[in-house]
Amino acid sequence: MLGPLPVECLLAAGQSQSAIHLVTYVNAVAPTVPPEAACDGYLIGSRTGFAAPLTGWDGRIRSGGPDGARVRTDGRAPVLTLQTESDVTGVLAGVTARQPDSSRFRWWEIAGAAHADTYVLGAAFSDSGDLPPAELVRRYPAGPGEYAAAFREATTHAAAAGFVLEQDVEEMVAVATAAYPA
């Protein structure tokens, strides 16, 4: 892949779900890897308080415990764990794995930074995305025209704020309007 270029430094990085697995790798696999094949360092970003079990992981954030899985500090390579504010508290519970710095380990927390928005870290786990058709009709009794106008206004505002591409507004309005109950 690199052609004639030699590898000078091999850094393993994992963020979010990959970080959960990288914690397991650092703790259980890395110590068994021969030095010539080992990583020179590890960057673990936005992890939860637990590590993935060696038997596999079902993808749920709060399963397969135990919370408070620390990263071993006696390995050959240094480890930097980089946490956002929302990784530390709340559903991800990274605080349970907080550990002191050492010569081979650093734990950094970035105040004000977010792993994801509040919806993703909270309501998304219980929101099915379904809005009963009767509720949509109740909110927009004048029908699809009223709904489309409100949707267009909100989508145009989102585009002006930079959250949605302006060239996507019409398509988004068309899709939303077509979804209005008949």
Secondary structure, 3 states (H helix, E strand, C coil): CCCCCCCCCCEEEEECHHHHHHHHHHHHHHHHCCHHHCCCEEEEECCCCCCCCCCCCCCCCCCCCCCCCCCCCCCCCCEEEEEEHHHHCHHHCHHHHCCCCCCCEEEEEECCCCCCCHHHHCHHHCCCCCCCHHHHHHHCCCCHHHHHHHHHHHHHHHHHCCCCCHHHHHHHHHHHHHCCCC
